[in-house]
Amino acid sequence: MSVRIVRTRNGEDIICDLFEVTTKDDPSKAVAFQLNNPYTVWLQGQKTEEPQVLVEDDAGDIVSKIKDPDIYFQPWIPLSSNKQILLKIEEVITAYETYPEVIDKYNKLVEAENGGESNKTPAVATAE
């Protein structure tokens, strides 16, 4: 499994099991990404004295310290019956690894959503 957070051009952060999609004609060139079990992910937390995450208000004036922020997940495309979504490679700004705690929460969510089964998906996707 390759759990990553994908930042899209419109600023969304999507946590998913991520695979590159290639074509049979050129298997070395990625043309899209396959996002398996994608969820929008974001942080919210309470202000404390010990910093872990620093945030500023909408005006950019006040910097607040957040300790132990709450991590929220929401299905990325909630009306899709398919849990494997293709995303054009041009729509992705970056894909990055996150903290083990975030991955653990995501894996528990996916397991619960799949009726207790782990996230089983193909290792490589190929477009026709």
Secondary structure, DSSP 8 states (H G I E B T S, - for coil): --EEEEEETTS-EEEEEEEEEEESS-TTSEEEEEEEEEEEEEEEEEE-SS-SEEEE-TTS--EEEEEEEEEEEEESSTT-S-SEEEEEGGGEEEEE---HHHHHHHHHHHHHHTTT------S-EEE-
